[in-house]
Amino acid sequence: MLGKPYRSLSALASFVVVLLGLTIVVSSQTGQPSTANGEWPSYNADLRGTRYSPLDQINASNFNKLEIAWRFKTDNLGPFPEYKLEGTPLMIKGVLYTTGGTRRSVVALDAKTGEMMWAHSYREGKRAAVAPRQLSGRGVAYWTDGKGDDRILYVTTGYRLIALNAKNGAMINSFGKDGVVDLKVGAVKGNNEQIDLETGEIGIHSTPIVVRDTVIIGSSMREGATVPTRGRESSFGDSIPCPGRENLGMTPGRMGHGR
């Protein structure tokens, strides 16, 4: 089950793939991806942040012989081309997953050919336009039950957590409310005042961190700003009251209660 997220309060970008070599995180759970299998399932390779892969096909003796295998341009993933691309794609079961473009779209690409397998974008209007953290961000996170339920999670420009089916990019309707958890709900300022859900200044570039069935999400304000905001840590169904979040946990086949 995927349950309670925690949160505390170039000119034209393109992906360039050179001959190969991505990795992933080691887990004792059956069906979990691993760097030992040549995958890269987490932003930093694994939860320890090793950023290490045991792959050795590319080394100092042949590095100068690498050639570009394919390119993927992100120009059309938004109303105008992105001027910088800072994401780290995940690679799981031969598929690259990442964000791209000014809309912070999510794409799944065939790792061998660069062919786009699916794309997802979530239009947020003014909420995204005034967000303190713009563009495509750092990428996505991955969760699986090890039995075929594989999901991609990311945080939108407007600070919403979205869960997608890793196989086809469809939103997981049983997650949160129709596939979305509004991370601004419960974020307060001043004397416990709920921030405005459209213009409230909070967002993030970083990817979510998934630890078993828990999603951990950070927060950021506008660069250089000093905001009189009191942060707090909230969880699905835990002791800190969080209006509207009592049913955001998940059990198989339906929405359930967080621990």
ChimeraX attribute file (.defattr): number of C-alpha atoms within 10 A of each C-alpha:
attribute: neighborCount
match mode: 1-to-1
recipient: residues
	/A:1	16
	/A:2	22
	/A:3	23
	/A:4	24
	/A:5	23
	/A:6	18
	/A:7	18
	/A:8	15
	/A:9	22
	/A:10	8
	/A:11	9
	/A:12	14
	/A:13	18
	/A:14	18
	/A:15	15
	/A:16	13
	/A:17	18
	/A:18	14
	/A:19	14
	/A:20	14
	/A:21	17
	/A:22	22
	/A:23	26
	/A:24	28
	/A:25	26
	/A:26	19
	/A:27	14
	/A:28	8
	/A:29	11
	/A:30	9
	/A:31	12
	/A:32	18
	/A:33	26
	/A:34	21
	/A:35	24
	/A:36	14
	/A:37	17
	/A:38	22
	/A:39	25
	/A:40	29
	/A:41	29
	/A:42	31
	/A:43	24
	/A:44	18
	/A:45	24
	/A:46	20
	/A:47	17
	/A:48	10
	/A:49	11
	/A:50	10
	/A:51	16
	/A:52	15
	/A:53	20
	/A:54	13
	/A:55	16
	/A:56	9
	/A:57	11
	/A:58	15
	/A:59	9
	/A:60	8
	/A:61	7
	/A:62	9
	/A:63	11
	/A:64	9
	/A:65	8
	/A:66	12
	/A:67	10
	/A:68	10
	/A:69	14
	/A:70	15
	/A:71	14
	/A:72	15
	/A:73	15
	/A:74	22
	/A:75	17
	/A:76	14
	/A:77	22
	/A:78	18
	/A:79	10
	/A:80	13
	/A:81	19
	/A:82	24
	/A:83	14
	/A:84	17
	/A:85	22
	/A:86	14
	/A:87	19
	/A:88	20
	/A:89	25
	/A:90	26
	/A:91	27
	/A:92	24
	/A:93	13
	/A:94	14
	/A:95	22
	/A:96	23
	/A:97	27
	/A:98	25
	/A:99	31
	/A:100	33
	/A:101	28
	/A:102	23
	/A:103	26
	/A:104	28
	/A:105	25
	/A:106	25
	/A:107	23
	/A:108	25
	/A:109	20
	/A:110	16
	/A:111	21
	/A:112	14
	/A:113	12
	/A:114	18
	/A:115	14
	/A:116	14
	/A:117	15
	/A:118	16
	/A:119	18
	/A:120	17
	/A:121	17
	/A:122	15
	/A:123	14
	/A:124	15
	/A:125	10
	/A:126	11
	/A:127	17
	/A:128	22
	/A:129	15
	/A:130	17
	/A:131	22
	/A:132	21
	/A:133	24
	/A:134	20
	/A:135	24
	/A:136	27
	/A:137	27
	/A:138	23
	/A:139	27
	/A:140	25
	/A:141	23
	/A:142	24
	/A:143	25
	/A:144	20
	/A:145	16
	/A:146	12
	/A:147	9
	/A:148	10
	/A:149	12
	/A:150	16
	/A:151	22
	/A:152	24
	/A:153	23
	/A:154	28
	/A:155	29
	/A:156	31
	/A:157	29
	/A:158	30
	/A:159	29
	/A:160	19
	/A:161	21
	/A:162	23
	/A:163	27
	/A:164	22
	/A:165	15
	/A:166	24
	/A:167	15
	/A:168	13
	/A:169	19
	/A:170	16
	/A:171	19
	/A:172	18
	/A:173	16
	/A:174	19
	/A:175	24
	/A:176	23
	/A:177	15
	/A:178	12
	/A:179	16
	/A:180	20
	/A:181	19
	/A:182	18
	/A:183	24
	/A:184	20
	/A:185	17
	/A:186	23
	/A:187	25
	/A:188	19
	/A:189	17
	/A:190	11
	/A:191	8
	/A:192	12
	/A:193	12
	/A:194	14
	/A:195	18
	/A:196	14
	/A:197	17
	/A:198	17
	/A:199	15
	/A:200	20
	/A:201	22
	/A:202	24
	/A:203	25
	/A:204	24
	/A:205	24
	/A:206	20
	/A:207	22
	/A:208	26
	/A:209	23
	/A:210	19
	/A:211	13
	/A:212	14
	/A:213	15
	/A:214	20
	/A:215	20
	/A:216	15
	/A:217	20
	/A:218	18
	/A:219	16
	/A:220	16
	/A:221	18
	/A:222	16
	/A:223	8
	/A:224	6
	/A:225	8
	/A:226	8
	/A:227	11
	/A:228	9
	/A:229	18
	/A:230	13
	/A:231	15
	/A:232	12
	/A:233	12
	/A:234	21
	/A:235	24
	/A:236	24
	/A:237	20
	/A:238	14
	/A:239	9
	/A:240	12
	/A:241	13
	/A:242	15
	/A:243	8
	/A:244	12
	/A:245	22
	/A:246	15
	/A:247	16
	/A:248	24
	/A:249	25
	/A:250	20
	/A:251	15
	/A:252	9
	/A:253	8
	/A:254	10
	/A:255	17
	/A:256	19
	/A:257	16
	/A:258	20
	/A:259	11
